[in-house]
Amino acid sequence: MITTTGRPIAGILQLVLSTWVLSGLDASGKWIMGLGVSLLVLSAVRYIVHCLLVLAFVLPARGPGILRSHRPGRQVLRATFMLGSTLSMFTALHHLPQAQATSINFLAPLLVLALAPWLLGEPARLSRWVAAIAGFIGVLIVIRPGAGLDLTGTLFGLLTATLITGQYISNRLLAQDDPLTTLLWSGAVGSLVLLVGLPFALPDALPALAALGPTGWAILLGTGVWGALGHWLQIRAYHNASASVLSPFLYLQIISATALGWLIWGQFPDQFTWLGIAIIAFSGLTISYVEWRQRGRRPLVRVPSQV
């Protein structure tokens, strides 16, 4: 738990910017996989560059003590969920339009609220179940038969939402650790796991990597930059403003994902998909308001982190 600085406008601007940055990460990964670079190589570059950048900026400012965790086991668990959601999301993006893949992810916060009584010991509330069911109905509209969505991508999209749910619940269990400690552990664990598998995937990936050219390499390396910058912006946002203020603006990532999907691939959701997206967003916004009314305004917030 950290105290906010009471600068809500700065926090909102940082969060909105983070939605564009993280959508840029998703678009970059989708582009690179479309050029034939394997999932493992893409994810390894994304994690290693991310980890090196965070270490380069955080260690000089905070010292080696920032690496120390009060709950190392839980940090590894969260990092595992984050790595799994990264691999799953990139796979979903390879098969689905970016807007649809992103919208499915917004089922995760609703699942957290629905599961909180069992996993976090929070009170069971009918409003949470209603919001989760409504959000799931919205997802069903997005992935409905006849929408033309690839089955593999749809299944990996749902898997991503499930893994992000585990990641969010892990965030709740790591309140004693500094958010930057969590960010460093997530990057380090993911990098180590992917480095183990990289030698097996690299030989087959060399032809695709050689064909990337300067622009392709810039986009590939940029996945790590976008990831590090997006997470840093989110941490700063939640340092400046409370979750009750910021939560509605998370859904603006639908706009950034849709805009990039349309500009790069000419993919734009149809009217039924927009209906499903609207139901998901409305469910999330409504339950956020209900939770805020029940808890009241508080200057404390747990800092979340996305894929």
Disulfide bonds with the S-S distance in Angstrom:
none
